[in-house]
Amino acid sequence: MEVSSSLVLLLILAVLVLVMWRRRTSGRSLPPGPLALPLIGNLHVMDKRAPFKSFTKWSKTYGPVMTVYLGPQRTVVLVGYETVKEALVDHAEDFASRAPIPFLCRVLKGYGLIISNGERWQHLRRFTLTTLRDFGMGRKRMEEWTQEESRYFVQSFEETKSEPVDIAFFVSRAVSNVICSLVFGQRFSYKDENFLHLLHIISKIVRFISSPWGQMYNVFPGLMELLPGKHHAMFRETEDLKNFIMGKIKEHEQDLDFQDPRDFIDCFLIRLKQEKDNPDTEFHANNLWATVLNLFLAGTETTSSTIRYALMLLIKHPHIQEEMQREIDRVIGPDRIPTMEDRKSLPFTDAVIHEVQRYLDIIPFSIPHYATHDISFRGYAIPKDTVIIPLLHSVLRDEGHWESPWTFNPDHFLDANGNFKKSPAFMPFSAGKRSCVGESLARMELFLFIVSLLQKFSFTSPQGPDGLDLSPELSGFANTPRYFKLIASPR
């Protein structure tokens, strides 16, 4: 018995020494954090369905910069507006790299915009921003495309004849068609079966990586590859997305006009051909399909989820819906097509849309960053190969910047005179060098689609306001709203 007790004591001491050793580097300390176990790290004490809740809780003990272990992966979590802003904006160069997220690495094979680093990321981001702006992102041309799509969107609600419907794919069809116009140079019919199949896949991907099973894949990818499970089916389905994109690229290659590019794919193909003799170019076929996939997926799911959640909140708070409609009626009327110019005359509506994004908190972790070199931050050492999570959830719920952070309250974006006011802690699109490339497009879509719907319809639920559950169905990578039915009644 004495030998057994001594052995247990030695094992405990060995674990403590290992943990303390891992928390020190080059004479400087890692940020503090909860005690981690070998191999599993802090997973045994983490909320599996909503990990960000555990991070928020731990930060009250260990402070706004802390170290946790997701399995064997060392991770530094940044909590609160001041901390996240200091890292992503004030120390932008140090925190600009992306973490090698195993699921996305498997799908994208290291190509594309979202998870690339170094020169690849710099070239692709610069090219993507310039090209999207040239095709009207945030400008009049894009506004006209979104206005046209809003007419189809409104018509699809008219066709429901005030019957209860699940609107998940009503919304994603419209939102996706806007990014499709930019990337593929075309929109798709709402009845196009192949288009609907692709939207189902996109939805399933986001739901999978937000689920505990998807999180386990990202923590233990090698082990998960050996086990049966839904991740294998997800990888097969992502091939459908890739094959669709490759088919569109081949179509573009057949009738490419160097003097008159129609969309993002045309512009990339032209650049690819211009640099075909450059062995170091990042403009090649792999980066093309991967970047298009990045845009197609990101440009569909996050904005459509935000609109779905907005409608849930407006049903839950009918007095807010009615006040928005009164403002829209006064400024635009029942027939004129809304424009982005109207936004400055619709302060309450604008405030509600911003509050929806804040309250939804759609990407609570942001997309994880990465230390590609040793970083010194706030007196701590963050070693190379550390995953860094700027906890956007903590920014959008920062009690020092929001009067009632846990309540849906449009007054967060209104001054005493009812005018719209900005908040520096409004970071749903992240901040710094890795902020969302489609931010201006998403803002335009949210405003024009939501205003167009409220101009024509009043929204209710068959179960009434109290029958809606606003809590996310999944809260891993993304906060995904629950499926629900609504009634769109013509006004």
C-alpha positions as CSV (number, residue, x, y, z in Angstrom):
1,M,0.0,0.0,0.0
2,E,2.8,2.4,0.9
3,V,4.5,1.8,-2.5
4,S,1.2,2.4,-4.3
5,S,0.6,5.7,-2.4
6,S,4.2,6.8,-3.1
7,L,3.7,6.0,-6.8
8,V,0.5,8.1,-6.9
9,L,2.2,11.0,-5.2
10,L,5.1,10.9,-7.6
11,L,2.7,10.9,-10.6
12,I,0.9,13.9,-9.1
13,L,4.1,15.7,-8.6
14,A,5.3,14.8,-12.1
15,V,2.1,16.2,-13.6
16,L,2.4,19.5,-11.6
17,V,6.1,19.9,-12.7
18,L,5.0,19.3,-16.3
19,V,2.3,21.9,-16.1
20,M,4.6,24.4,-14.5
21,W,7.3,23.8,-17.1
22,R,4.8,24.3,-19.9
23,R,3.7,27.5,-18.3
24,R,7.1,29.0,-18.5
25,T,9.2,29.9,-21.6
26,S,12.5,31.9,-22.0
27,G,12.3,33.1,-18.4
28,R,8.9,34.7,-18.9
29,S,5.6,33.2,-17.8
30,L,2.7,32.1,-19.9
31,P,-0.6,33.8,-18.9
32,P,-2.3,32.1,-15.9
33,G,-5.1,29.6,-16.4
34,P,-6.8,26.5,-14.9
35,L,-4.8,23.5,-14.2
36,A,-4.5,21.3,-17.3
37,L,-4.2,17.5,-17.4
38,P,-1.9,15.7,-19.8
39,L,-3.4,15.0,-23.2
40,I,-6.9,16.2,-22.4
41,G,-5.9,19.6,-21.1
42,N,-8.9,21.4,-19.7
43,L,-11.6,19.6,-21.7
44,H,-12.8,17.7,-18.7
45,V,-14.0,20.9,-17.0
46,M,-15.2,22.7,-20.1
47,D,-18.8,23.3,-21.2
48,K,-18.9,21.1,-24.3
49,R,-22.0,22.7,-25.8
50,A,-20.9,26.3,-25.2
51,P,-17.1,26.4,-24.5
52,F,-17.1,30.2,-24.5
53,K,-19.1,30.2,-21.3
54,S,-16.2,28.3,-19.6
55,F,-13.7,30.8,-20.9
56,T,-15.8,33.7,-19.6
57,K,-16.1,32.1,-16.2
58,W,-12.4,31.3,-15.9
59,S,-11.4,34.9,-16.9
60,K,-13.0,36.1,-13.6
61,T,-10.3,34.1,-11.8
62,Y,-7.3,34.3,-14.1
63,G,-7.8,37.7,-15.8
64,P,-8.3,38.9,-19.3
65,V,-5.3,37.0,-20.7
66,M,-5.2,33.4,-19.8
67,T,-3.9,30.0,-20.9
68,V,-6.1,27.0,-21.5
69,Y,-5.4,23.7,-23.1
70,L,-7.8,22.3,-25.7
71,G,-6.5,18.8,-25.5
72,P,-2.7,19.0,-26.0
73,Q,-3.0,22.4,-27.8
74,R,-1.8,25.4,-25.8
75,T,-4.3,28.2,-26.3
76,V,-4.3,31.8,-25.1
77,V,-7.7,33.4,-24.7
78,L,-8.1,37.2,-24.8
79,V,-11.2,38.5,-22.9
80,G,-12.9,41.9,-22.9
81,Y,-12.9,44.8,-25.3
82,E,-9.7,46.5,-24.2
83,T,-7.7,43.2,-24.4
84,V,-9.0,42.1,-27.8
85,K,-8.6,45.6,-29.3
86,E,-5.1,45.9,-27.9
87,A,-4.1,42.6,-29.5
88,L,-5.9,42.8,-32.9
89,V,-5.5,46.5,-33.5
90,D,-2.6,47.9,-31.5
91,H,-0.4,44.8,-32.0
92,A,-1.9,43.9,-35.3
93,E,1.2,42.4,-36.9
94,D,1.8,40.0,-34.0
95,F,-1.7,38.7,-34.0
96,A,-2.5,38.6,-37.7
97,S,-1.9,34.9,-38.4
98,R,-4.6,32.2,-38.5
99,A,-4.5,29.0,-36.6
100,P,-4.4,25.7,-38.6
101,I,-7.9,24.6,-37.8
102,P,-7.8,20.8,-38.6
103,F,-11.3,20.6,-40.2
104,L,-10.7,23.5,-42.5
105,C,-7.1,22.3,-43.2
106,R,-8.5,19.0,-44.3
107,V,-11.1,20.6,-46.6
108,L,-9.0,23.5,-48.0
109,K,-5.6,21.7,-47.9
110,G,-4.0,25.0,-46.8
111,Y,-5.2,27.0,-49.7
112,G,-7.5,30.0,-49.9
113,L,-8.0,33.1,-47.8
114,I,-9.4,32.0,-44.5
115,I,-6.7,30.0,-42.9
116,S,-3.6,30.9,-44.9
117,N,-0.8,33.1,-43.6
118,G,2.3,35.0,-44.8
119,E,2.5,36.1,-48.4
120,R,-0.3,33.8,-49.5
121,W,-2.7,35.5,-47.2
122,Q,-1.4,39.0,-48.0
123,H,-1.7,38.5,-51.8
124,L,-5.1,36.8,-51.6
125,R,-6.6,39.3,-49.2
126,R,-5.4,42.3,-51.1
127,F,-6.7,40.8,-54.4
128,T,-10.0,39.8,-52.9
129,L,-10.8,43.2,-51.3
130,T,-9.8,45.0,-54.5
131,T,-11.8,42.8,-56.8
132,L,-14.9,42.8,-54.6
133,R,-14.8,46.6,-54.4
134,D,-14.4,46.8,-58.2
135,F,-17.5,44.8,-58.6
136,G,-19.4,47.1,-56.3
137,M,-19.1,45.7,-52.8
138,G,-20.4,48.5,-50.6
139,R,-21.2,50.6,-53.6
140,K,-24.1,51.4,-55.9
141,R,-23.7,48.4,-58.2
142,M,-23.9,46.0,-55.3
143,E,-26.8,47.9,-53.8
144,E,-28.7,47.4,-57.1
145,W,-28.0,43.7,-57.1
146,T,-29.2,43.4,-53.5
147,Q,-32.3,45.5,-54.2
148,E,-33.1,43.2,-57.1
149,E,-32.7,40.1,-54.9
150,S,-34.9,41.6,-52.2
151,R,-37.8,41.7,-54.7
152,Y,-37.4,37.9,-55.2
153,F,-37.1,37.6,-51.5
154,V,-40.3,39.5,-50.8
155,Q,-42.1,37.5,-53.5
156,S,-41.1,34.2,-51.8
157,F,-42.9,35.4,-48.6
158,E,-45.9,36.5,-50.6
159,E,-46.2,33.0,-51.9
160,T,-46.6,31.6,-48.4
161,K,-50.1,33.0,-48.3
162,S,-49.7,33.8,-44.6
163,E,-49.2,30.1,-43.8
164,P,-46.6,29.1,-41.1
165,V,-43.2,28.3,-42.8
166,D,-39.7,27.4,-41.7
167,I,-37.7,30.2,-43.3
168,A,-34.2,28.9,-43.0
169,F,-33.7,28.3,-46.7
170,F,-36.0,31.2,-47.7
171,V,-33.3,33.4,-46.2
172,S,-30.2,31.5,-47.3
173,R,-31.3,31.5,-50.9
174,A,-31.6,35.2,-51.1
175,V,-28.3,35.9,-49.2
176,S,-26.3,33.4,-51.1
177,N,-27.6,34.8,-54.4
178,V,-25.9,38.1,-53.7
179,I,-22.5,36.5,-53.2
180,C,-23.1,34.3,-56.2
181,S,-23.6,37.4,-58.3
182,L,-20.3,38.7,-57.2
183,V,-18.4,35.4,-57.5
184,F,-20.1,33.4,-60.2
185,G,-21.7,36.3,-62.1
186,Q,-25.2,34.8,-61.8
187,R,-28.1,34.3,-59.4
188,F,-29.9,31.0,-59.1
189,S,-33.6,30.2,-59.1
190,Y,-35.1,29.6,-55.7
191,K,-36.3,26.3,-57.1
192,D,-33.0,25.1,-58.4
193,E,-32.5,21.7,-56.8
194,N,-28.7,21.7,-57.1
195,F,-28.5,25.2,-55.5
196,L,-30.7,24.1,-52.6
197,H,-28.5,21.0,-52.2
198,L,-25.4,23.2,-51.9
199,L,-27.2,25.4,-49.3
200,H,-28.0,22.4,-47.2
201,I,-24.4,21.3,-47.3
202,I,-23.2,24.8,-46.2
203,S,-25.7,24.7,-43.3
204,K,-24.6,21.3,-42.3
205,I,-20.9,22.3,-42.3
206,V,-21.5,25.2,-40.0
207,R,-23.7,23.1,-37.7
208,F,-21.1,20.3,-37.7
209,I,-18.1,22.5,-36.7
210,S,-20.3,24.1,-34.0
211,S,-21.2,20.7,-32.5
212,P,-19.3,18.9,-29.8
213,W,-18.4,16.2,-32.4
214,G,-16.9,18.9,-34.7
215,Q,-15.0,20.4,-31.8
216,M,-13.6,17.0,-31.0
217,Y,-12.3,16.6,-34.5
218,N,-10.4,20.0,-34.3
219,V,-8.9,18.9,-30.9
220,F,-8.0,15.3,-31.8
221,P,-7.9,15.1,-35.7
222,G,-5.5,12.2,-35.9
223,L,-7.6,10.1,-33.5
224,M,-10.9,11.1,-35.1
225,E,-9.7,10.1,-38.5
226,L,-9.4,6.5,-37.2
227,L,-12.9,6.5,-35.7
228,P,-16.3,6.2,-37.5
229,G,-18.6,9.2,-37.4
230,K,-20.4,12.0,-39.1
231,H,-17.1,13.8,-39.9
232,H,-16.4,11.4,-42.7
233,A,-19.8,12.1,-44.3
234,M,-19.1,15.9,-43.9
235,F,-15.8,15.6,-45.9
236,R,-17.6,13.7,-48.6
237,E,-20.3,16.4,-48.8
238,T,-17.7,19.2,-49.0
239,E,-16.5,17.5,-52.2
240,D,-19.9,18.4,-53.7
241,L,-19.2,22.0,-53.0
242,K,-15.7,21.8,-54.5
243,N,-16.9,20.0,-57.6
244,F,-19.6,22.6,-58.1
245,I,-17.1,25.4,-57.9
246,M,-14.6,23.6,-60.2
247,G,-17.4,23.2,-62.7
248,K,-18.1,27.0,-62.6
249,I,-14.4,27.7,-63.0
250,K,-14.3,25.5,-66.2
251,E,-17.3,27.3,-67.6
252,H,-15.5,30.6,-67.0
253,E,-12.3,29.4,-68.7
254,Q,-14.2,28.6,-71.9
255,D,-15.5,32.1,-72.5
256,L,-13.1,34.3,-70.6
257,D,-12.8,37.8,-72.0
258,F,-9.6,39.5,-70.7
259,Q,-11.1,42.9,-71.6
260,D,-14.4,42.4,-69.8
261,P,-14.2,40.3,-66.6
262,R,-17.7,39.5,-65.3
263,D,-17.0,38.5,-61.7
264,F,-14.4,37.3,-59.1
265,I,-13.6,34.1,-61.0
266,D,-12.9,35.9,-64.2
267,C,-10.6,38.4,-62.5
268,F,-8.7,35.6,-60.7
269,L,-8.3,33.6,-64.0
270,I,-6.9,36.7,-65.7
271,R,-4.4,37.2,-62.9
272,L,-3.6,33.5,-63.0
273,K,-2.8,33.6,-66.7
274,Q,-0.8,36.8,-66.3
275,E,1.4,35.1,-63.7
276,K,1.6,31.6,-65.2
277,D,5.4,31.9,-65.6
278,N,6.0,33.0,-62.0
279,P,7.0,29.9,-60.0
280,D,6.2,31.7,-56.7
281,T,2.8,33.0,-57.7
282,E,-0.2,32.5,-55.3
283,F,-2.6,32.9,-58.3
284,H,-3.1,29.3,-59.2
285,A,-6.0,26.8,-59.5
286,N,-5.8,25.6,-55.9
287,N,-6.0,29.1,-54.4
288,L,-8.8,29.9,-56.8
289,W,-11.3,27.1,-55.9
290,A,-10.4,27.4,-52.2
291,T,-10.9,31.2,-52.1
292,V,-14.2,30.9,-54.0
293,L,-15.3,28.3,-51.5
294,N,-14.3,30.6,-48.6
295,L,-16.5,33.4,-50.1
296,F,-19.4,31.2,-51.0
297,L,-19.6,29.6,-47.5
298,A,-18.9,32.7,-45.4
299,G,-21.1,34.9,-47.6
300,T,-24.1,32.6,-47.2
301,E,-24.4,31.3,-43.7
302,T,-23.5,34.1,-41.2
303,T,-25.7,36.7,-42.8
304,S,-28.6,34.4,-43.3
305,S,-28.4,33.2,-39.7
306,T,-28.4,36.9,-38.6
307,I,-31.5,37.7,-40.6
308,R,-33.3,34.6,-39.2
309,Y,-32.3,35.6,-35.7
310,A,-33.5,39.2,-36.4
311,L,-37.0,37.9,-37.3
312,M,-37.1,35.8,-34.2
313,L,-36.2,38.8,-32.0
314,L,-38.8,41.0,-33.7
315,I,-41.5,38.4,-33.1
316,K,-40.4,38.1,-29.5
317,H,-40.5,41.9,-29.2
318,P,-43.5,43.0,-31.3
319,H,-43.4,46.6,-30.0
320,I,-39.9,46.9,-31.5
321,Q,-41.1,45.5,-34.8
322,E,-44.0,48.0,-34.8
323,E,-41.7,50.9,-34.0
324,M,-39.4,49.9,-36.9
325,Q,-42.4,49.7,-39.3
326,R,-43.6,53.2,-38.2
327,E,-40.2,54.6,-38.9
328,I,-40.0,52.8,-42.3
329,D,-43.5,54.0,-43.3
330,R,-42.6,57.6,-42.4
331,V,-39.3,57.7,-44.3
332,I,-39.8,55.3,-47.2
333,G,-43.5,54.6,-47.5
334,P,-45.1,51.3,-48.7
335,D,-43.9,51.2,-52.3
336,R,-40.5,52.8,-52.8
337,I,-37.6,50.4,-52.8
338,P,-35.3,51.0,-49.8
339,T,-31.8,52.3,-50.5
340,M,-28.7,52.5,-48.4
341,E,-29.1,56.3,-48.3
342,D,-32.2,55.7,-46.2
343,R,-30.2,54.3,-43.4
344,K,-29.2,57.7,-41.9
345,S,-32.9,58.6,-41.8
346,L,-33.8,55.3,-40.0
347,P,-31.8,55.6,-36.8
348,F,-34.1,53.2,-34.7
349,T,-34.1,50.6,-37.5
350,D,-30.3,50.8,-37.8
351,A,-29.9,50.5,-34.0
352,V,-32.1,47.4,-34.0
353,I,-30.1,45.7,-36.7
354,H,-26.8,46.5,-34.9
355,E,-28.3,45.2,-31.6
356,V,-29.4,42.0,-33.3
357,Q,-25.7,41.4,-34.4
358,R,-24.4,42.2,-30.9
359,Y,-27.0,40.1,-29.1
360,L,-26.7,37.1,-31.5
361,D,-22.9,37.1,-31.1
362,I,-22.7,34.8,-34.1
363,I,-19.0,33.8,-34.0
364,P,-18.2,34.0,-30.2
365,F,-14.6,32.8,-30.6
366,S,-13.8,34.6,-33.8
367,I,-11.8,32.4,-36.1
368,P,-8.8,31.5,-34.0
369,H,-5.5,33.3,-34.5
370,Y,-2.0,31.9,-34.1
371,A,1.5,32.8,-32.9
372,T,3.8,32.2,-35.8
373,H,6.6,33.6,-33.6
374,D,7.2,34.3,-29.9
375,I,5.0,37.2,-28.8
376,S,5.3,39.4,-25.7
377,F,1.9,40.8,-24.6
378,R,1.0,42.5,-21.4
379,G,4.1,41.1,-19.7
380,Y,3.3,37.6,-20.7
381,A,5.1,35.3,-23.1
382,I,3.0,33.7,-25.8
383,P,5.3,31.1,-27.5
384,K,5.3,30.3,-31.1
385,D,2.7,27.7,-32.2
386,T,0.1,28.9,-29.6
387,V,-3.5,29.2,-30.7
388,I,-5.0,32.6,-29.8
389,I,-8.7,33.1,-29.3
390,P,-9.9,36.7,-29.3
391,L,-13.2,36.0,-27.4
392,L,-15.6,38.3,-29.4
393,H,-18.4,37.1,-27.1
394,S,-16.7,38.9,-24.2
395,V,-16.4,42.1,-26.3
396,L,-20.1,42.0,-27.3
397,R,-21.1,41.4,-23.7
398,D,-18.5,43.6,-22.0
399,E,-20.2,45.2,-19.0
400,G,-17.9,48.2,-19.2
401,H,-19.2,49.1,-22.7
402,W,-22.9,48.0,-22.7
403,E,-25.5,49.2,-20.3
404,S,-27.4,45.9,-20.3
405,P,-25.2,43.4,-22.1
406,W,-27.4,40.4,-21.5
407,T,-30.6,42.1,-22.7
408,F,-31.8,42.8,-26.2
409,N,-31.8,46.6,-26.1
410,P,-31.6,48.8,-29.2
411,D,-30.9,51.8,-26.9
412,H,-27.3,50.5,-26.9
413,F,-27.0,52.2,-30.3
414,L,-29.1,55.4,-29.7
415,D,-28.2,58.6,-28.0
416,A,-30.5,60.7,-25.7
417,N,-32.0,62.4,-28.8
418,G,-32.8,59.1,-30.6
419,N,-29.9,59.5,-33.1
420,F,-27.8,56.5,-34.0
421,K,-24.5,56.2,-32.1
422,K,-21.6,53.9,-32.7
423,S,-19.8,51.8,-30.1
424,P,-16.2,50.8,-30.3
425,A,-17.1,47.5,-28.7
426,F,-19.3,46.5,-31.7
427,M,-17.0,43.8,-33.2
428,P,-19.2,41.1,-34.8
429,F,-16.9,41.2,-37.8
430,S,-13.7,41.0,-35.6
431,A,-11.1,43.7,-36.0
432,G,-7.6,44.4,-37.3
433,K,-5.9,42.8,-40.2
434,R,-8.1,39.7,-40.1
435,S,-11.5,41.4,-40.0
436,C,-14.1,40.0,-42.3
437,V,-13.5,40.9,-46.0
438,G,-17.2,40.9,-46.6
439,E,-18.2,43.3,-43.8
440,S,-19.6,46.1,-46.0
441,L,-21.6,43.6,-48.1
442,A,-23.0,41.9,-45.0
443,R,-24.1,45.3,-43.6
444,M,-25.8,46.2,-46.9
445,E,-27.6,42.9,-47.1
446,L,-28.8,43.1,-43.5
447,F,-30.2,46.6,-43.9
448,L,-31.9,46.2,-47.3
449,F,-33.3,42.7,-46.7
450,I,-34.7,43.5,-43.2
451,V,-36.2,46.9,-44.2
452,S,-37.7,45.4,-47.4
453,L,-39.4,42.6,-45.4
454,L,-40.8,44.9,-42.7
455,Q,-42.0,47.3,-45.3
456,K,-44.3,44.6,-46.7
457,F,-45.0,42.2,-43.8
458,S,-45.7,41.8,-40.1
459,F,-44.2,38.7,-38.6
460,T,-45.7,36.5,-35.9
461,S,-45.2,32.9,-34.7
462,P,-47.8,30.2,-34.5
463,Q,-46.7,29.6,-30.9
464,G,-46.8,33.3,-30.1
465,P,-43.8,35.4,-28.8
466,D,-43.4,33.3,-25.7
467,G,-43.2,30.1,-27.8
468,L,-39.8,31.0,-29.4
469,D,-36.6,29.8,-27.8
470,L,-33.9,32.4,-28.5
471,S,-31.1,30.3,-27.1
472,P,-28.7,29.0,-29.8
473,E,-29.2,25.4,-30.8
474,L,-25.4,25.0,-31.0
475,S,-22.7,27.3,-29.6
476,G,-19.3,26.0,-30.7
477,F,-17.7,27.7,-33.6
478,A,-20.9,29.6,-34.3
479,N,-24.1,30.4,-32.4
480,T,-26.7,28.8,-34.7
481,P,-30.3,29.8,-34.3
482,R,-32.9,27.2,-33.8
483,Y,-35.3,26.3,-36.6
484,F,-38.7,27.9,-36.2
485,K,-41.8,28.7,-38.1
486,L,-43.2,32.1,-38.7
487,I,-46.2,33.7,-40.3
488,A,-45.6,36.6,-42.8
489,S,-48.8,38.7,-42.9
490,P,-49.0,41.3,-45.7
491,R,-49.5,44.8,-44.2
